């Protein structure tokens, strides 16, 4: 019972820290470093088996990730905005056939975004490597990308439909599900020597 309450508290506190530091970074600029910090702390939990969620740890990781995450954040915001405009334009211009192509591109972008944070939490990468490696992982295992979308949506749905718990676990539970999935994949690659 104590372990269950520790896990619930850790998820809750991680979510509170994520909200606080996202706002501290000015919203759109704080979102990427705060989310990467959540994934990094979850990776630490997966590797050590211990929950170490503290304000100080979160701050240190967040501060180290703030500057390096600005360029990827701006690039991904830009790509997401272009895809959104493209979807609206193509649907209005040609109707359904091109709308499906745009939907497929949108799903690939969402899968890329879900892979982006676990890859950055697991590997220490430069800007160029950090933008390409999630794409390589997605192309090497597209099923894993689709499974991560489904698992993320399911965990998000479960959090939303659990009365009153939505704001308490909105990022921590879905992030844990995705990080666990990719952590297992990265461990399998490490065992194969890749």
Secondary structure, DSSP 4 states (H G I P E B T S, - for coil): -HHHHHHHHHHHHHHHHHHHHHHHTTSHHHHHHHHHHHHHHHHHHHHHS-----HHHHHHHHHHHHTHHHHHHHHHHHHHHHHHHHHHHHHHHH-HHHHHHHHHHHHHHHHHHHHHHHHHHHS---HHHHHHHHHHHHHH-HHHHHHHHHHHHHHHHHHHTSTTTHHHHTTHHHHHHHHHHHHHHHHHHHHHT-
